[in-house]
Amino acid sequence: MPKIVDHDAYKQELASRAAVLFAEQGYSGLGMRKIAEALGLSKSALYHYFPSKKELFLACTAVATAPQDAPPLTGSPCDQLMAMATDMRSGFASEMALVFDFIRGMSPTDIAKDPAMKQAMSNYQTTIQNITGPKVADEILTLLIGALMLDLFSGGSWPEEAIRARFDRVLAQNS
């Protein structure tokens, strides 16, 4: 009897596993052959699910930036944002390296139109809007990414109380 495969679930699993490879080796450091070998399947099987590396990267972006099946964030909006920031902090350097590798050579217009970048932006905006509402979501996202970049550039000095105070100040505008 033939094996029954849930193609959508398997495609999601491949994207999730490939996202780890992209994070470790970058976008330009991988080809479909190398990805297929690391995932334990043939290159033609990988192309069956993803017709191009860019399509695979788009699926990886959707998986990596999608809200997780974790318990819902609790506490005040500020507590939720701090939990999100802390969660993002551990993989932020590799995520930014991957993004900059992927967008290398693109114009700002091309970056804004790119499906993977649009997907990531939409997922982050939705997650933050679910915490803060739409009025201050872009400002909070800017603050969050800026805080993570400063943490990275300063060697891991995470000024938690200063970040919390800034979140509180912006959130107060939403009241």
Buried (B, 14 or more C-beta within 10 A) or exposed (E): EEEEEEEEEEBBBBBEBBBEBBBEBBBEEBEBEEBBEBBEBEBEEBBEBBEEBBBBBBBBBBBBBBEEEEEEBEEEBBBBBBBBBEEBBEEBBBBBBBBEBBBEEEEEEEBEEBEBBBBBBEBBBEBBBBBBEEBBBEBBBEBBBEBBEBBBEEEEEBEEEEBBEBBEEBBEEBE
